[in-house]
Structure formats: structure tokens, C-alpha cells
Amino acid sequence: MDYYLYLNVLMPLPLSQPVFTYRLRIEDLEVPQMVGKLVVVPFGAKKSYTGVVLEQNRETLQPGRRLKDIIKILPYPPISSTILQLWRWTAQYYMCSLGDVLVAAVQSGFRPDGTQEEPTSRGALTLKGWLPAKKLLEEEHFQGHLLSSQRRSSAVTKALRFMLTQYQEGDKAPMTIGEIGEWLEVSASVVGKLRKIGALEEREVLTTDVKEMAQLPTRKAGDPLSPLVRVGGNNILLLYAPGSCVKERIPIDYLQGKLAKGGQILLLLPDVVALKEVIPRLKLFFGDRLFTYASISSEKERRTTWLAALQGDRGLYVGLRAAVWLPLSQLQEVVVVDEEDVGYRQFEPSPRYTTTNVALMLGHFTHSQTLLISATPSVESYTQALQKRYSFVEAPDKRKEVRLQTVWMTKAFEENRVQGRMLSFELMGAIREAIEEQGLALLLYQRKGFARRATCSKCGAVPKCPQCHTILRYMEQSLMLVCGVCGHYETLPTHCPDCGASGMQLEGTGIERLRRAMEELYPGLVIKMEEEIDRRSRLPQVVLSSRFEPPLDLLREATTVGIVQLDLLGTLSDYRANERTYRFLVKCRDEAPKLQRMVIQHFAEEPNALEAFTSGDYQKMLDHELEERHIVQFPPFARHIDIYFESAAQAEAFTIAGKSIKLLRQVLPQATTFGPAPMPVHKKDTALGYKVALFVPLSLSSQSVRQLLHATLDPLLAEYRGPKMYMYYDVDPL
């Protein structure tokens, strides 16, 4: 007799209620455990999706309604209840659809939509490379033949005996030719000889056929952080490592010791450059127990890592922010390197989350320890440590000595000590030294374009963006006036649009104008913008970058770093601007191993970030930030939620944003509301977006605030009858 099991399945759809009920035919009374299983289900007339079972019941909660049957149960272990709990928390906290969380969390290869073929377990978990030949291991006659025929080559004979006595099937994962040579401690020519005589063969094996204990190397790194790791009873440790570079902020010996006891460890890094640098080093100490999950990994490697995590395979799982969603069923430890880095923030698409916060909750739900490591901890994390919610350890300061010069540009201009529009004599001298020593001079100037604005010399009129009302900057490369907010562009007018006077005067110095001035000062010198560099060829002598985050790959080669105008880092409309400026300076110094000199130009007389940096006093910056933010009640003394309204109809988006502010000020009088402010938007069918910033006192319940926002703003959007309008939330934005 057939029975039915009724399953509530989470679908990968951006809906407010993305859970649908399906039925599963079972042949006997024994009920299979389906919660957490991946299933393919029909949706609509022709579509099918892969969803996750959230709940199962013997009886339907919708009697009389015709339910569709499950198409297929995918042959993978179920996602653990703690991971599903993390998904629910993410959707609730970041005010997004649970369907969006599923899309982010389940690797695309495991979500066949009816048009894809599902990956098999074998295809997803195979490793290919070189190993001792099975014939060598199993046939005594073949062993004797090789040892006899190669007796004149002591190196080959030694390698053969090593494989026969020290290797058992499953001890090693398939290796590259280079790894074979390191393992046998022989030259490449000997490895080639072993291949020629049939002692080595190329094989493809399942990772489950490889013995776990045999894959973990025993060598030690001797890193200075491992002895300092002492996680307290709250299971969270903030490790402050001043003066260290990103490679030095990974406690390898500590992680090796934890992994030797079993389980899984998650190691998160903020950007691709850092990940590429640490992978080879981690491979030495974790061997085949190292799993990577990042955009630089192949599709097969990502599938392998995701399934290994789901199956509970012991190992160190390393990746960027998306790796926080790995379904780690045997998690023991979470390590977040540079927890404050903006690279951990997911902006688009939804869910818009901060990896560090999700990692902390992952540790909470799985009862795992969480280790946050940074050379410049965020103000929020440091505050948690001050309140004893996190354990705190400070490592010895490893700051290296470089020649540091600061130049107050107001005085330099008064004394006529500036050339090339923005180059002080000190910076010019540092560039000259870099050229003489054949090093790289990296100049950081966060002002894009050629000129800040075009001005009428007669009436003083300045062209502005018709949408954002911001001043348009002139870009020499395109010969256009461009808005830095929304991307609007127009040609440079030959006559003033206000008074009709001929000619527009270009004012201010952008990075393109600085480059032209430098080319006149240093004829014959190779000067390039960062985006013009071919990383495969030799670097030029001078590189200019306009990024607000220092380029790590160029810092690795720089002998001279010049910050052309430090004040620009503080012009961002962000209450963290001073903190980010301090972090920018620290990164420029500590992530540049070849750095000899650093010149910082500024117009503000005594910027706090610069004072804290030059004195090596992180506490000075921290005290300043806490005092300033306490006065205005910004995080960590309040919760920050941004609300976005986007539409192809600019006026309607602005109107809805304005109405939302009025409503929010009525229902949340204790909160501070700012806006609406225009936001950069580059999406299909969307002309412009407006942002409303909400700062909510900590005394108000987080859950009640979210419920109040939905109750207030959802009806506002439901009543709207104009062109399509998008509204979404960005909680705790970085």
C-alpha cells in the first residue's frame, strides 16, 4: 500500500514566502528522514527547480488541495539542521528572502533546474594525478624485475624501495609530477625514469578512498600567533596582530593541531590577492586536507569542496566571503582573517550580508570556536572585546621601520615647494630615489578624471548632473563630463549654458591631469595608471591608482608609496571614514615587504588617523572614533539599516523615499533618519535609486524594529501604482 509524506520545500526564488508543499510517495510505514535533503520539484507548467526540504509531515496541512509530487531526491547527504538555522537567521536579520539565501548557499552545480544535468557524487569528488603503479604494489614478479633492471641507478632503486615499504594504497592523494619528486626526494629526471619503466601511473580516485590521517603533513610552520590563541568560554577570540601582513595572520600550527583531532575548519580571507598568496603555503602544511572555495577555483573544484563539506570530510576549508555558506557538517573552528575588511561585504545580489557577522552566527549555531584576526580590528569588534563579550589577545608589534614623511600641503604651497600641480619636494625626492634604485613608486590619489569641474570664466556657472545635482568631473580619455554618482555623461560645452560666454575653464587636479604633469616633469619615464598595467609584463617605474583600497598586488612590489592627498579618504559620506583612513595607511605600510619610504601629503592640519598612524597608537584612533560616534549615536552605539528605492521613474522613487522618511519618523521617533540621498545604480530598467539611512538605538529590539519596518513600508509599496519600484534593505552596511 502506498502512503504519502508531505514536504515543505524551500525554493530558490526571491519571494517573501518561498516555501511550497509537495508530496512524496512512500511504499511502507517506515518514514524516511527528508529534512535538509535536496529535491527536484515541478514549478508551474514547465519549470522545475532544486529546493531544500525544511519540514516533513505525515498529514497535509492543506486538505483538499491538489499537491504536486517530488520529481527526484538528489543522492546527497542532508544539509544539517544548524546550517538551515543559519539560513533562517540570515533571512530574518538581513531582511531578505529565504530563497535568496538558498541561491547563495547551495553551489550552482547542485541546483539543477531541469535544463542541467546533476553532478554525480563520483564526478564531484574525484582527484586526478600520479601515484605508484598498482602493478608495482601488487605483483612481486614486476617488483623484482624493476629492482634488478635498475640496480645500476641508486636513485631509482632507492625510490622504488621507498614506494614499496612506505606507501600503502590510500595513503596519498594523486600528486603532480613536482609533488612526486618532493615526496620521493629525487630529481625530475628520476621521476621521468620511474614513469618510463611503469613504476608510476596516472590515476583518478575518489577522495573518500584516500585515508584522512595519512594526508595531513607533520611539518610545523613555527608561526608566532599559534601560541597566543586562547579562546575563552564565550567561544570568540579577537586576536590583534599589529604590524603583521596577511600571510602572518594565519595561525598555521594552531589550525594543524585542531585538525589533527578531526572535524572541519573554515578559514576566510577578504580578497583574491591574499587567497592566491596563502594557498601555496597552506598546501605545504595541510596537503590533501586543504579545500578551496572561491571564484578562482574551477567549477569542479568548487563542487568537490561543497560536497566534501556536506559529507563531513575532515579538512581546512579556505575561501572568500561565499565560503561562509559551505554546508560544513562537522565544523570545529571558524577563522576570519582581517575581519573588518570591506571585501567581506556582499552588496549585490541579495542577500546583502557581512561575512564576519554570518561567520559569528555560524560558530554560535554549530557551537564552534570563532577566531577573528586583524592588524586593525574594527571599532565594533574592539568594543565587543572591551565589554568582555569576546576574549582578547594582543600579539607583539611586528611593525617594520620605513622612512615616513608627512607634508602639510597648505604650507608647502605657501612656501612654493610644490611642482607638477600636486607633488611636494619630499614626494618628488622619494620618486627620484625609487627610480635610482630601479624600484616601483606607487602613487595613490583618489580623484578620478582630469579635472574636478568645468567652470565658466565669466559667470562662474558649473555643469551639474540633471539627476543627482552633483558637479560633473571632466574625463580627458573620453572628452566627457561625467557624474561620479549615477554615471550620467555629456560632452564638454563650448559655450556656457547659462550666459553663453565662449570657453569653459577646467579647474582642479584629477589623476589624469597629475599624470600629464608628471610626464612633463620626468620626460622618458614610464608612468601608467593601474588599469593600464599588464600583470604578465614588467611593471613600469611609476604607477598611479585611484582606488580607495590600496592594491595589494602592487604594494608587494612597491619600494616607495606616495599618498597624494590623504584628505580625499575622509571625504566619503561614511561615518567610518577616519577609521578607514587609518586602516588604509597601515595596509600601505605592512603589506609592502619591499617598502623603503612613504610620503603622506595632506591639507587638514592634524587629521586623527594620521596622528594615530605616525605615533603607532591604534588606541588614539579608537578613542577618537568611540567619542565621536557616541555623540551622534552611530554604530557601535546604534544599529544601521539602509533602505533603497529604485525605479526607472526618478520622480516616483524620490517621492516614495520621502514618504517613507515621514512614516519612519512617526513610528520610530527614537531613531535618526537621513535622506533621501541619490545612489549609484547601474541596473537594467532602473534609472536611479534613493537611499534612506536609519540609525536605531540599541535599546530597541532588533526583531521588533524589523517587524515595524515591514508593517510600515510594505503597505506603502503595495499602494504604489506607478512604474515598477524596487525596495530592499541593507542591514549593517560597510
C-alpha positions in Angstrom: 0.0 0.0 0.0 1.3 3.5 -0.9 1.5 6.3 1.6 2.3 10.0 1.1 4.8 12.2 3.0 4.1 15.9 2.8 7.2 18.1 2.4 7.6 21.8 2.8 10.3 22.7 0.3 12.3 25.9 0.2 12.6 27.1 -3.4 15.4 29.3 -4.9 13.1 32.2 -5.6 13.2 35.8 -4.3 9.7 35.6 -2.7 8.6 36.8 0.7 7.2 33.2 1.2 9.4 30.9 -0.9 8.3 27.6 0.8 5.9 25.3 -1.1 4.3 22.0 -0.1 4.9 18.8 -2.2 4.2 15.2 -1.6 6.4 12.1 -1.7 5.1 8.7 -2.3 6.4 6.1 0.2 5.8 2.3 -0.1 5.7 1.4 3.6 5.1 2.8 7.0 8.9 3.4 7.6 9.2 7.2 7.2 12.5 8.4 5.6 14.2 11.5 7.1 13.9 14.1 4.4 14.6 17.4 6.3 17.7 19.0 4.7 17.6 16.8 1.5 18.0 18.4 -1.9 15.0 17.6 -4.1 13.9 18.5 -7.7 10.3 19.6 -7.8 8.0 20.9 -10.6 7.1 24.6 -10.6 4.4 25.9 -12.9 3.6 24.2 -16.1 7.1 23.5 -17.5 9.7 24.6 -15.0 11.5 22.6 -12.3 13.8 23.7 -9.5 16.0 22.2 -6.9 14.9 23.0 -3.4 15.7 22.0 0.2 13.2 20.2 2.5 12.6 22.3 5.6 9.8 20.2 7.2 8.1 16.9 6.7 4.6 15.8 7.9 2.6 12.6 7.6 -0.6 14.6 7.1 -1.2 17.6 4.8 -1.9 20.9 6.3 -3.9 21.8 3.2 -6.6 19.2 2.9 -8.5 19.2 -0.4 -5.7 21.0 -2.3 -4.1 19.1 -5.1 -0.3 18.8 -4.5 2.4 18.0 -7.0 4.8 15.1 -6.5 8.5 15.4 -5.9 10.4 14.6 -9.2 13.6 13.4 -7.7 15.6 13.1 -4.5 19.2 14.0 -5.2 21.7 11.5 -3.9 23.5 13.7 -1.4 23.5 13.8 2.4 21.0 16.2 4.0 22.1 19.7 5.0 22.4 19.8 8.7 19.8 21.5 10.9 22.3 24.0 12.2 23.1 25.2 8.7 19.3 25.6 8.0 19.1 27.5 11.2 21.8 29.9 10.0 19.8 30.4 6.7 16.7 31.3 8.6 18.7 33.8 10.8 20.2 35.4 7.7 16.9 35.9 6.0 15.4 37.4 9.2 18.4 39.6 10.2 19.3 40.9 6.7 15.6 41.3 5.8 15.8 39.3 2.6 14.0 36.3 1.1 15.0 32.9 2.4 15.0 31.8 -1.3 17.9 34.3 -1.9 19.8 32.7 0.9 19.4 29.2 -0.7 20.8 30.5 -4.0 23.8 31.9 -2.2 24.4 28.9 0.0 23.9 25.9 -2.4 26.6 25.6 -5.1 25.0 26.1 -8.5 26.1 22.6 -9.7 23.9 21.1 -7.0 20.8 23.0 -8.1 19.8 21.5 -11.5 16.7 23.4 -12.8 15.5 20.9 -15.2 17.9 22.0 -18.0 21.1 21.0 -16.2 22.5 17.6 -15.5 23.0 17.0 -11.9 26.7 16.2 -10.9 27.2 12.7 -9.7 29.0 12.1 -6.4 31.8 10.4 -8.2 32.3 13.2 -10.7 32.3 15.8 -8.0 34.8 14.1 -5.7 37.5 12.6 -7.9 41.1 13.6 -7.8 43.5 13.1 -10.7 47.3 12.8 -10.7 50.3 10.4 -10.3 50.7 7.6 -7.8 52.8 4.4 -7.5 51.5 1.9 -10.1 49.1 -0.8 -8.8 51.2 -3.4 -10.7 54.3 -2.3 -8.7 52.4 -2.7 -5.4 50.6 -6.0 -6.2 52.9 -8.1 -8.4 56.1 -9.5 -6.8 57.5 -10.6 -10.2 57.2 -7.0 -11.5 58.8 -5.6 -8.3 61.8 -8.0 -8.7 62.1 -7.2 -12.4 62.3 -3.4 -11.8 64.7 -3.7 -8.9 67.0 -5.9 -10.9 66.9 -3.9 -14.1 67.6 -0.6 -12.3 70.3 -1.8 -9.8 72.9 0.5 -11.5 70.8 3.6 -10.7 70.9 4.1 -7.0 68.4 7.0 -7.0 65.8 4.9 -8.9 66.4 1.9 -6.8 66.0 4.0 -3.6 62.8 5.5 -4.9 61.4 2.0 -5.7 62.2 0.7 -2.3 60.7 3.7 -0.6 57.4 3.3 -2.5 57.3 -0.5 -1.7 58.0 0.0 2.0 56.5 3.4 2.9 53.4 3.6 0.7 50.0 1.8 1.1 47.0 2.2 -1.2 45.1 5.3 0.0 48.0 6.9 1.9 48.4 9.7 -0.7 46.0 11.6 -2.9 47.1 11.7 -6.6 50.1 14.1 -7.0 51.6 16.3 -9.6 55.0 15.4 -11.1 56.6 18.0 -8.9 54.9 16.7 -5.8 56.1 13.2 -6.6 59.6 14.4 -6.7 59.3 16.2 -3.4 57.7 13.1 -1.8 60.4 10.7 -3.0 63.2 13.4 -2.6 64.5 12.8 -6.1 65.1 14.9 -9.2 62.8 15.4 -12.1 64.9 13.1 -14.3 64.5 10.3 -11.8 60.7 10.8 -11.7 60.7 10.7 -15.5 62.6 7.4 -15.4 60.1 5.9 -12.9 57.3 6.9 -15.3 59.1 5.3 -18.2 59.6 2.0 -16.5 56.0 1.9 -15.3 56.6 2.4 -11.6 54.3 5.5 -11.6 50.9 5.8 -13.3 48.3 8.5 -13.7 45.1 7.7 -11.8 41.8 9.2 -10.9 40.5 8.2 -7.4 37.6 9.2 -5.1 38.6 11.4 -2.2 36.7 9.1 0.1 39.2 6.3 -0.9 42.1 8.4 0.5 42.9 7.9 4.2 42.3 11.1 6.1 45.0 10.6 8.7 47.7 10.0 6.1 47.0 13.3 4.2 47.9 15.7 7.0 51.6 16.7 6.8 53.5 16.7 10.1 55.8 19.7 9.4 55.3 22.8 11.6 55.3 26.4 10.5 56.6 27.9 13.7 54.3 30.9 13.3 54.2 33.4 16.2 50.4 33.6 16.6 49.6 30.0 17.3 51.0 30.0 20.9 48.8 33.1 21.6 45.5 31.6 20.7 43.4 31.1 23.8 39.7 31.1 23.2 37.7 31.8 26.3 34.3 30.5 27.5 32.4 32.8 25.1 34.0 30.8 22.2 35.0 34.1 20.4 38.6 35.4 20.3 39.7 38.7 18.8 43.4 38.5 18.1 45.1 41.9 17.5 48.3 41.4 15.5 49.8 44.9 14.9 52.4 45.3 12.2 51.7 41.9 10.5 51.0 41.1 6.9 48.1 38.9 5.8 50.3 35.8 5.5 51.5 36.2 9.1 47.9 36.5 10.4 47.2 32.8 9.9 48.0 30.6 13.0 49.0 27.5 11.0 50.4 25.4 13.8 47.2 26.0 15.9 45.0 25.0 13.0 47.1 21.9 12.3 46.7 20.8 15.9 42.9 21.4 15.8 42.6 19.5 12.6 44.6 16.5 13.8 41.8 15.9 16.3 39.2 15.6 13.5 36.4 17.8 12.2 36.4 20.7 9.8 37.9 24.2 10.0 36.7 27.2 7.9 39.3 29.9 7.1 38.0 33.1 5.5 40.1 35.7 3.6 38.9 39.1 2.3 40.2 39.2 -1.3 41.6 37.1 -4.2 45.1 38.5 -4.0 45.5 37.4 -0.3 44.0 34.0 -1.2 46.4 33.4 -4.1 49.3 34.2 -1.8 48.4 31.9 1.1 47.2 28.8 -0.9 50.7 27.5 -1.8 51.9 27.9 1.8 48.8 26.2 3.3 49.2 23.4 0.8 52.6 22.6 2.4 51.0 22.2 5.9 47.6 20.7 5.1 48.3 18.8 1.9 45.2 17.0 0.6 43.2 18.1 3.5 43.1 21.6 2.0 39.8 22.5 0.2 39.4 25.8 -1.6 36.2 27.5 -2.5 36.5 30.8 -4.4 35.9 32.4 -7.8 39.5 31.5 -8.8 38.7 27.8 -8.3 37.5 25.6 -11.1 33.8 24.6 -11.2 34.9 21.0 -10.5 37.0 22.1 -7.5 34.1 24.2 -6.1 31.7 21.2 -6.5 34.3 18.9 -4.8 34.7 21.3 -1.9 31.0 21.8 -1.4 30.2 18.1 -1.4 33.2 17.3 0.9 31.9 19.9 3.4 28.4 18.3 3.2 29.8 14.8 3.7 31.8 15.9 6.8 35.2 15.3 5.2 37.9 16.4 7.6 39.9 19.3 6.3 40.8 23.0 6.2 38.2 24.8 4.0 39.6 28.1 2.6 37.8 30.7 0.6 36.4 34.2 0.2 33.1 35.5 1.6 30.9 32.9 -0.3 32.7 30.1 1.6 30.8 31.0 4.8 27.8 29.2 3.2 29.6 25.9 2.9 27.4 23.2 4.5 30.0 22.1 7.0 28.5 19.3 8.9 31.5 18.7 11.3 32.6 22.3 11.9 35.0 22.8 14.8 36.5 26.2 14.2 35.9 29.4 12.2 38.8 31.7 11.4 38.2 35.2 9.9 41.4 37.0 8.8 41.1 40.8 8.6 37.5 40.7 10.0 37.0 44.4 9.3 37.8 44.3 5.6 35.1 45.7 3.2 35.7 42.7 1.0 33.6 40.7 3.3 30.5 42.7 2.4 28.1 41.3 -0.2 26.5 44.3 -2.0 24.8 42.6 -5.0 22.9 40.4 -5.4 20.7 39.6 -2.4 21.3 38.5 0.4 23.3 41.6 1.3 25.3 40.4 4.2 28.6 40.9 6.1 30.6 37.7 6.2 32.1 38.3 9.6 28.6 38.6 11.2 27.4 35.4 9.4 30.6 33.6 10.5 30.0 34.5 14.1 26.4 33.2 13.9 27.7 30.0 12.2 30.0 29.5 15.1 27.1 30.1 17.5 24.7 27.7 15.9 27.4 24.9 15.5 28.9 25.5 18.9 32.2 26.1 17.3 35.0 28.5 18.3 35.4 31.6 16.2 38.7 33.4 15.8 38.9 37.0 14.5 42.4 38.1 13.5 43.3 41.6 12.4 46.1 44.2 12.4 43.4 46.9 12.6 40.3 45.5 14.3 37.0 47.2 13.6 35.7 49.6 16.2 32.6 47.4 16.6 34.7 44.2 17.3 37.0 46.1 19.7 34.0 47.4 21.6 32.8 43.8 22.0 36.2 42.9 23.4 36.1 45.8 25.8 32.7 44.6 27.0 34.1 41.1 27.6 31.8 39.5 25.0 34.9 38.5 23.1 38.2 37.2 24.5 41.1 39.5 23.5 44.8 38.8 22.9 47.3 41.3 21.6 50.3 39.9 19.7 53.8 41.6 19.8 54.0 44.6 17.4 55.9 43.5 14.3 55.8 46.9 12.6 58.8 47.4 10.4 60.7 50.7 10.1 60.3 52.7 7.0 61.2 56.3 6.3 58.0 58.2 6.9 57.5 61.8 5.7 54.3 63.9 6.2 53.7 67.1 4.2 51.2 69.7 5.1 50.3 70.9 1.6 48.9 74.3 2.7 52.3 75.3 4.0 54.1 73.6 1.1 52.1 75.7 -1.4 52.8 78.9 0.6 56.5 78.2 0.5 56.4 77.3 -3.2 57.6 73.8 -2.6 55.1 72.1 -4.9 55.6 71.1 -8.6 53.5 69.2 -11.1 50.3 70.6 -9.6 50.4 68.2 -6.5 53.9 66.9 -6.0 55.7 68.3 -3.0 59.5 68.4 -3.0 59.5 65.5 -0.5 57.4 63.3 -2.7 59.5 64.2 -5.8 62.6 63.2 -3.9 61.1 59.8 -2.9 60.1 59.2 -6.5 63.6 60.0 -7.7 65.1 57.6 -5.1 62.8 54.8 -6.3 63.8 55.4 -9.9 67.5 55.3 -9.0 67.2 52.0 -7.2 65.0 50.6 -10.0 62.1 50.1 -7.7 58.4 50.9 -8.1 56.9 54.2 -7.0 53.2 53.8 -6.2 51.2 57.0 -6.0 47.7 56.8 -4.5 45.3 59.6 -5.5 41.6 59.1 -5.1 40.4 61.6 -7.6 39.3 60.2 -10.9 39.3 62.1 -14.2 41.3 65.1 -15.5 39.6 68.0 -13.7 37.2 68.3 -10.8 34.8 70.6 -12.8 34.4 72.8 -15.8 33.6 76.5 -14.9 32.5 79.5 -16.9 35.2 82.1 -16.5 32.6 84.9 -16.9 29.6 83.9 -14.7 31.1 81.0 -12.7 28.4 78.5 -13.7 29.3 74.8 -13.2 27.6 72.0 -15.2 25.8 69.6 -12.8 24.2 66.2 -13.1 20.5 66.6 -14.0 19.6 63.6 -11.8 21.9 63.9 -8.8 22.7 67.6 -8.9 26.3 66.9 -8.3 29.2 68.6 -10.1 30.3 66.8 -13.2 34.0 65.9 -13.5 35.9 66.1 -16.8 37.4 62.9 -18.2 40.2 63.5 -20.7 40.2 60.0 -22.1 36.6 60.2 -23.2 36.4 64.0 -23.5 33.2 63.9 -21.5 31.8 65.4 -18.3 30.8 62.5 -16.1 28.7 62.2 -12.8 30.6 60.2 -10.2 27.3 59.1 -8.6 25.0 57.8 -11.3 27.3 57.7 -14.3 25.4 60.3 -16.4 27.7 61.9 -19.0 27.6 64.7 -21.6 30.0 66.5 -23.9 32.0 69.4 -22.6 30.1 72.5 -23.8 32.0 75.0 -26.0 29.8 77.9 -24.5 28.4 78.5 -21.1 24.9 77.1 -20.9 23.9 80.0 -18.6 25.4 83.1 -20.0 26.5 81.9 -23.5 30.2 83.0 -22.9 32.7 81.0 -25.0 35.1 78.6 -23.4 34.9 76.6 -20.2 37.8 76.6 -17.8 38.9 73.3 -16.3 39.6 73.5 -12.5 41.1 71.1 -10.1 43.5 68.2 -10.5 42.4 64.7 -11.2 44.6 61.7 -11.6 44.8 62.1 -15.4 46.0 65.7 -15.0 48.5 64.6 -12.4 49.9 62.0 -14.8 50.3 64.6 -17.6 52.1 66.9 -15.2 54.5 64.1 -14.1 55.2 63.2 -17.7 56.3 66.8 -18.3 58.5 66.8 -15.1 60.0 63.3 -15.9 60.4 63.1 -19.7 61.1 59.5 -20.8 59.8 58.0 -17.5 57.3 55.2 -17.9 54.2 56.3 -15.9 51.0 54.2 -16.1 47.6 54.1 -14.5 46.8 50.9 -12.5 44.2 49.8 -15.1 46.7 50.1 -17.9 49.1 47.6 -16.4 49.6 44.1 -18.0 50.4 42.0 -14.9 52.3 39.5 -17.1 54.9 42.1 -18.3 57.4 44.1 -16.3 56.0 46.8 -14.1 56.6 50.5 -15.0 58.7 52.8 -12.8 55.7 54.8 -11.6 52.1 53.6 -11.1 49.1 55.8 -10.2 46.0 54.3 -8.6 42.7 56.0 -7.7 41.3 53.1 -5.6 40.1 53.7 -2.1 41.6 50.4 -1.1 45.3 50.0 -1.7 46.1 47.5 -4.5 47.8 44.6 -2.7 49.5 43.2 -5.8 51.2 46.5 -6.5 52.1 47.0 -2.8 54.0 43.8 -2.9 56.5 45.4 -5.4 56.5 49.0 -4.2 59.6 50.5 -2.7 58.0 53.9 -2.5 54.4 54.8 -1.6 53.1 58.3 -2.0 49.7 59.3 -0.8 49.0 62.4 -2.9 46.1 63.8 -0.8 45.1 61.9 2.3 42.1 64.1 2.9 40.2 62.5 0.0 39.9 59.3 2.0 37.9 61.3 4.6 35.5 62.8 2.1 33.4 59.7 1.7 29.9 60.0 3.1 30.6 57.4 5.7 30.9 57.7 9.5 33.8 55.2 9.3 35.9 57.4 7.1 38.5 58.2 9.7 38.8 54.5 10.7 39.1 53.5 7.0 41.8 56.2 6.5 43.9 54.7 9.4 43.4 51.2 8.0 44.5 52.4 4.6 47.7 53.8 6.0 48.5 50.7 8.0 47.9 48.4 5.0 50.2 50.6 2.7 53.0 50.1 5.2 52.5 46.5 6.4 51.5 44.8 3.2 54.5 46.2 1.2 57.5 43.9 2.0 59.9 45.9 -0.2 58.8 49.4 1.1 61.7 51.8 1.9 59.9 55.1 2.2 56.4 56.6 2.5 55.3 60.1 1.8 51.9 61.3 3.0 50.5 64.7 1.8 47.5 66.3 3.5 45.7 69.6 3.7 43.9 69.2 7.1 46.2 70.4 9.8 46.0 67.5 12.3 43.9 64.5 11.0 43.4 62.0 13.7 44.1 59.0 11.5 47.4 60.4 10.5 48.4 61.2 14.1 47.5 57.7 15.3 49.4 56.1 12.4 52.6 58.2 12.8 52.6 57.5 16.5 51.8 53.8 16.1 48.8 54.3 18.5 45.7 52.4 17.4 44.1 53.3 20.8 44.2 57.0 19.8 42.2 56.3 16.7 39.8 54.0 18.6 39.2 56.6 21.4 38.5 59.3 18.9 36.0 57.1 17.0 34.2 56.0 20.1 33.9 59.6 21.4 32.6 60.9 18.0 30.2 58.1 17.4 28.8 58.2 20.9 27.9 61.9 20.5 25.9 61.3 17.3 24.7 57.8 18.2 26.3 55.9 15.3 27.4 52.2 15.5 28.5 50.6 17.8 26.0 52.7 19.8 23.1 52.1 17.3 22.0 49.8 14.6 22.3 50.9 11.0 19.8 50.0 8.3 19.8 51.4 4.8 16.5 51.3 2.8 16.7 51.6 -1.0 14.1 52.6 -3.5 14.9 52.0 -7.2 12.8 52.7 -10.3 13.1 53.7 -13.9 10.9 56.7 -12.8 13.2 59.0 -10.9 10.4 61.3 -9.5 8.3 58.4 -8.2 11.3 56.8 -6.5 12.1 60.2 -4.8 8.5 60.6 -3.7 8.2 57.1 -2.2 11.5 57.6 -0.4 10.3 60.9 1.0 7.1 59.4 2.2 8.9 56.5 3.9 11.0 59.0 5.9 7.9 60.8 7.2 6.3 57.4 8.2 9.5 56.2 9.9 9.9 59.4 11.9 6.4 58.9 13.1 6.6 55.2 14.1 10.3 55.3 15.2 10.8 58.7 16.9 13.7 57.4 18.9 15.7 56.6 15.7 17.6 59.0 13.5 16.6 59.1 9.8 18.6 60.6 6.9 17.8 61.0 3.2 16.7 60.5 0.6 20.1 60.5 -1.0 20.8 59.5 -4.6 22.8 56.3 -5.0 24.9 54.9 -7.9 22.7 52.5 -9.8 23.7 50.5 -12.9 20.9 48.0 -13.4 18.6 47.1 -16.2 15.3 49.0 -16.2 16.5 51.2 -13.3 17.4 54.9 -13.8 18.2 55.9 -10.3 17.9 54.8 -6.7 17.4 56.7 -3.5 18.7 55.7 -0.1 17.2 56.3 3.3 19.6 55.7 6.3 18.1 54.7 9.6 20.1 54.6 12.9 18.2 52.8 15.6 19.1 52.9 19.3 20.3 49.6 20.8 17.5 49.9 23.4 15.0 48.8 20.8 14.6 45.2 20.0 16.2 44.2 16.6 13.3 41.9 15.8 10.6 44.4 16.7 12.3 47.1 14.6 12.3 44.7 11.6 8.7 43.9 12.1 7.8 47.6 12.3 9.7 48.3 9.1 7.8 45.7 7.2 4.5 46.8 8.7 5.1 50.4 7.8 6.8 50.2 4.4 5.3 47.1 2.8 1.8 48.7 2.6 3.4 51.9 1.1 4.8 49.9 -1.7 1.6 47.8 -2.2 -0.4 51.0 -2.6 2.0 52.4 -5.3 0.6 52.3 -8.8 3.4 53.8 -10.9 6.3 52.2 -12.9 7.9 49.2 -11.3 9.5 50.1 -8.0 12.1 48.0 -6.1 12.6 48.3 -2.3 15.2 46.4 -0.4 17.2 46.7 2.9 20.9 46.8 3.6 21.5 45.9 7.3 24.8 46.8 8.9 26.3 48.2 5.7 30.1 48.6 5.5 
